[in-house]
Amino acid sequence: MSDYQNLSLFDIGLAAALIVVNGALSVALDLGLERRLLIAAVRTVVQLLLIGYVLGWVFAFSRWYVVLPLMALMTIIAGFAASGRGRRTYAGQRADSIVSIWGSSWLIGAFGLFVVIRIHPWYEPQYAIPILGMILGNTLTGVSLGIERMTEELTAGRAAVEMSLALGASRWEAAQGPARQAVRAGMIPTLNQMAVVGLVSLPGMMTGQVLAGQSPLQAVRYQIVIMFLIAAASGLGVVGAVVLTYRRLFSSDHRFMASKLIERNARKRAA
């Protein structure tokens, strides 16, 4: 097995120069994405360098009262990111995103660390932080898509929902169609990823272990575990987010409170 190849700042600069290709495409096709590409590239470098220094300190210190706050911060950021997408929003969406992501990701992450991998101590940052990070990244995508689809389906089908309620349907009977569509939409990215993993794409954790000199078969075992943890957390997170959205938009006396749905652009103009 060959030694791990370290990358210099010059090597990183060569890779970063490839962003110019995307910028050229944006200019040629008049997409207007040059500024966003530059900002995204800078954020990528700054954020990854920052987390690299932070993780280096956390790995060296390795105490639960350092690891847990970092994991909590990661979760809150994921919740904020999930709530910032979609055309429509409502009061309490940010809280719903954080709760659904926190509950599902930490529950499934704990199962993976305590029951499957069985690391000791349980807060070993080399395992706990990367595993939770991968779960959070995929769960926030599912949650954001689920909430977005739920709000869009309810808006587009408002007449049908209100007619069902007027005819005596309960709030769940009126909302279950949009809720099913929302859960399906939120779970599709994970299902697509599972369908092609290993054939079309080599996941990050497996690639990292192989590059670090780990046996490919052992790396595959870890990746299988991670994929199942991601699928479970994403599914629970999407269902939780859709249920919380449903409870926000339907009152206990079976009324659809469509006025709570606000277009993000309209909110910005009002501000």
C-alpha positions as CSV (number, residue, x, y, z in Angstrom):
1,M,0.0,0.0,0.0
2,S,1.5,3.4,-1.1
3,D,2.0,6.2,1.4
4,Y,-0.7,8.9,1.9
5,Q,0.0,11.8,-0.5
6,N,-0.1,15.2,1.3
7,L,-1.3,18.2,-0.7
8,S,0.4,21.5,-0.6
9,L,-1.3,25.0,-0.8
10,F,0.0,25.1,-4.4
11,D,-1.9,21.9,-5.2
12,I,-5.1,23.4,-3.7
13,G,-4.6,26.5,-5.8
14,L,-4.4,24.4,-9.0
15,A,-7.7,22.7,-8.1
16,A,-9.3,26.1,-7.2
17,A,-8.3,27.5,-10.6
18,L,-10.8,25.0,-12.2
19,I,-13.6,27.2,-10.8
20,V,-12.6,29.6,-13.6
21,V,-14.2,27.0,-16.0
22,N,-17.5,27.5,-14.3
23,G,-17.1,31.2,-14.4
24,A,-16.4,31.1,-18.2
25,L,-19.5,29.0,-18.8
26,S,-21.6,31.5,-16.8
27,V,-20.2,34.4,-18.9
28,A,-20.6,32.5,-22.2
29,L,-24.2,31.5,-21.5
30,D,-25.1,34.7,-19.7
31,L,-26.1,32.9,-16.5
32,G,-25.1,35.7,-14.2
33,L,-23.6,33.3,-11.7
34,E,-20.0,34.7,-11.6
35,R,-20.4,36.5,-8.3
36,R,-22.2,33.5,-6.6
37,L,-19.4,31.2,-7.9
38,L,-16.7,33.4,-6.4
39,I,-18.6,33.7,-3.1
40,A,-19.2,30.0,-2.9
41,A,-15.6,29.2,-3.7
42,V,-14.3,31.6,-1.0
43,R,-16.8,30.2,1.5
44,T,-15.7,26.6,0.7
45,V,-12.1,27.4,1.4
46,V,-12.7,29.5,4.5
47,Q,-15.2,27.1,6.1
48,L,-13.1,24.0,5.4
49,L,-9.9,25.5,6.7
50,L,-11.7,26.8,9.8
51,I,-13.2,23.4,10.5
52,G,-9.8,21.8,9.9
53,Y,-8.2,23.9,12.6
54,V,-11.1,23.4,14.9
55,L,-11.1,19.6,14.5
56,G,-7.4,19.5,14.9
57,W,-7.8,21.1,18.3
58,V,-10.8,18.9,19.3
59,F,-9.1,15.7,18.3
60,A,-6.1,16.7,20.4
61,F,-8.2,17.7,23.4
62,S,-10.8,14.8,23.1
63,R,-13.2,15.6,26.0
64,W,-16.9,15.1,25.9
65,Y,-17.6,18.7,27.0
66,V,-15.7,19.9,23.9
67,V,-17.1,17.3,21.5
68,L,-20.8,17.7,22.4
69,P,-21.0,21.5,22.0
70,L,-19.4,21.2,18.6
71,M,-21.9,18.5,17.6
72,A,-24.8,20.7,18.9
73,L,-23.5,23.7,16.9
74,M,-23.3,21.5,13.7
75,T,-26.9,20.4,14.3
76,I,-28.2,24.0,14.8
77,I,-26.4,25.1,11.6
78,A,-28.0,22.2,9.7
79,G,-31.4,23.2,11.0
80,F,-30.9,26.8,9.9
81,A,-29.7,25.7,6.5
82,A,-32.7,23.4,6.0
83,S,-35.1,26.2,6.9
84,G,-33.6,28.7,4.5
85,R,-34.7,27.0,1.4
86,G,-38.0,26.9,-0.5
87,R,-40.3,29.5,-1.9
88,R,-42.6,29.7,1.1
89,T,-42.1,29.8,4.8
90,Y,-44.1,30.1,8.0
91,A,-43.6,31.2,11.6
92,G,-41.8,28.4,13.4
93,Q,-40.3,26.7,10.4
94,R,-36.7,27.2,11.7
95,A,-37.7,25.6,15.0
96,D,-39.4,22.7,13.2
97,S,-36.3,22.1,11.0
98,I,-33.9,22.1,14.0
99,V,-36.1,19.8,16.1
100,S,-36.7,17.3,13.3
101,I,-33.0,17.2,12.3
102,W,-31.7,17.1,15.9
103,G,-34.1,14.3,17.0
104,S,-33.5,12.0,14.0
105,S,-29.8,12.6,13.5
106,W,-28.8,12.2,17.1
107,L,-31.0,9.2,17.7
108,I,-29.7,7.3,14.7
109,G,-26.1,8.6,15.3
110,A,-26.3,7.3,18.8
111,F,-27.4,3.9,17.6
112,G,-24.5,3.8,15.1
113,L,-21.9,4.8,17.7
114,F,-23.2,2.8,20.7
115,V,-24.7,-0.3,19.1
116,V,-23.1,-0.8,15.7
117,I,-19.5,0.6,15.8
118,R,-19.3,0.5,19.7
119,I,-16.5,3.0,20.1
120,H,-15.0,3.7,23.5
121,P,-15.2,6.3,24.7
122,W,-18.5,7.2,23.1
123,Y,-17.4,10.8,22.4
124,E,-14.3,9.8,20.4
125,P,-14.2,12.7,18.0
126,Q,-12.5,10.7,15.2
127,Y,-15.8,8.8,14.9
128,A,-18.5,10.8,16.5
129,I,-18.0,14.1,14.6
130,P,-17.6,12.8,11.0
131,I,-20.4,10.3,11.4
132,L,-22.8,12.9,12.7
133,G,-21.7,15.3,10.0
134,M,-22.5,12.9,7.2
135,I,-25.9,12.1,8.8
136,L,-26.7,15.8,9.2
137,G,-25.7,16.8,5.7
138,N,-28.1,14.3,4.2
139,T,-30.9,14.8,6.7
140,L,-31.0,18.5,6.2
141,T,-31.4,18.0,2.4
142,G,-34.4,15.6,3.0
143,V,-36.0,17.9,5.6
144,S,-35.7,21.0,3.4
145,L,-37.2,19.2,0.4
146,G,-40.0,17.7,2.6
147,I,-41.0,21.1,4.0
148,E,-40.8,22.8,0.6
149,R,-42.9,20.1,-1.0
150,M,-45.5,20.2,1.8
151,T,-45.9,24.0,1.6
152,E,-46.1,23.9,-2.2
153,E,-48.6,21.1,-2.3
154,L,-50.8,22.8,0.3
155,T,-50.7,26.1,-1.6
156,A,-51.4,24.5,-5.0
157,G,-54.2,22.3,-3.6
158,R,-55.7,24.8,-1.2
159,A,-59.1,24.6,-2.8
160,A,-59.2,20.8,-2.5
161,V,-58.0,20.9,1.1
162,E,-60.6,23.4,2.2
163,M,-63.3,21.6,0.3
164,S,-62.4,18.4,2.1
165,L,-62.5,20.2,5.5
166,A,-65.9,21.8,4.6
167,L,-67.3,18.4,3.8
168,G,-66.4,17.1,7.2
169,A,-62.9,15.6,6.7
170,S,-60.5,15.8,9.6
171,R,-57.4,17.9,9.3
172,W,-55.3,14.8,8.7
173,E,-57.6,13.4,6.1
174,A,-57.3,16.7,4.2
175,A,-53.6,17.0,4.6
176,Q,-52.5,13.4,4.1
177,G,-52.1,13.6,0.3
178,P,-49.7,16.6,0.4
179,A,-47.9,15.0,3.4
180,R,-47.3,11.8,1.5
181,Q,-45.9,13.7,-1.5
182,A,-43.7,15.7,0.8
183,V,-42.3,12.6,2.5
184,R,-41.7,11.0,-0.8
185,A,-39.8,14.0,-2.2
186,G,-37.7,14.2,0.9
187,M,-36.6,10.6,0.8
188,I,-35.8,10.5,-3.0
189,P,-32.3,11.9,-2.8
190,T,-31.2,9.3,-0.3
191,L,-32.8,6.5,-2.3
192,N,-31.1,7.7,-5.5
193,Q,-27.8,7.8,-3.7
194,M,-28.2,4.3,-2.4
195,A,-29.1,3.0,-5.8
196,V,-25.8,4.0,-7.4
197,V,-23.4,4.0,-4.5
198,G,-20.3,2.0,-5.5
199,L,-21.3,1.8,-9.1
200,V,-21.4,5.5,-10.2
201,S,-20.0,7.2,-7.1
202,L,-17.6,6.4,-4.4
203,P,-18.8,8.0,-1.1
204,G,-16.5,10.4,0.8
205,M,-15.9,8.3,3.8
206,M,-15.0,5.2,1.8
207,T,-12.7,7.3,-0.5
208,G,-11.0,8.9,2.5
209,Q,-10.3,5.6,4.2
210,V,-8.9,4.1,1.0
211,L,-6.7,7.1,0.4
212,A,-5.5,6.8,4.0
213,G,-4.4,3.2,3.4
214,Q,-7.4,1.3,4.8
215,S,-8.3,-2.0,3.3
216,P,-11.0,-1.4,0.6
217,L,-13.2,-4.2,2.0
218,Q,-13.1,-2.7,5.5
219,A,-13.8,0.8,4.0
220,V,-16.8,-0.7,2.2
221,R,-18.2,-2.1,5.5
222,Y,-18.0,1.2,7.2
223,Q,-19.7,2.9,4.2
224,I,-22.5,0.3,4.2
225,V,-23.2,1.2,7.9
226,I,-23.0,4.9,7.1
227,M,-25.5,4.6,4.2
228,F,-28.0,2.8,6.3
229,L,-27.6,5.3,9.2
230,I,-28.1,8.2,6.7
231,A,-31.2,6.5,5.2
232,A,-32.8,6.0,8.6
233,A,-32.0,9.5,9.9
234,S,-33.2,11.1,6.7
235,G,-36.5,9.2,6.7
236,L,-37.2,10.0,10.3
237,G,-36.2,13.6,9.9
238,V,-38.5,14.1,6.8
239,V,-41.5,12.5,8.5
240,G,-40.9,14.6,11.6
241,A,-40.5,17.8,9.6
242,V,-43.7,17.1,7.6
243,V,-45.7,16.3,10.8
244,L,-44.5,19.5,12.5
245,T,-45.3,21.6,9.4
246,Y,-48.8,20.0,9.3
247,R,-49.4,20.8,12.9
248,R,-48.3,24.4,12.3
249,L,-50.7,25.0,9.4
250,F,-53.8,23.1,10.6
251,S,-55.5,24.1,13.8
252,S,-56.9,21.7,16.4
253,D,-60.5,22.6,15.2
254,H,-59.6,21.3,11.7
255,R,-59.0,24.6,9.9
256,F,-56.3,25.1,7.3
257,M,-54.5,28.3,8.2
258,A,-53.2,29.2,4.8
259,S,-52.5,32.8,5.8
260,K,-49.5,31.5,7.8
261,L,-47.7,30.6,4.5
262,I,-45.6,33.6,3.4
263,E,-43.6,33.9,0.2
264,R,-39.9,34.6,1.1
265,N,-39.6,37.4,-1.5
266,A,-42.8,39.0,-0.1
267,R,-41.4,39.0,3.4
268,K,-38.2,40.6,2.2
269,R,-40.1,43.3,0.4
270,A,-42.2,44.0,3.4
271,A,-39.1,44.3,5.6
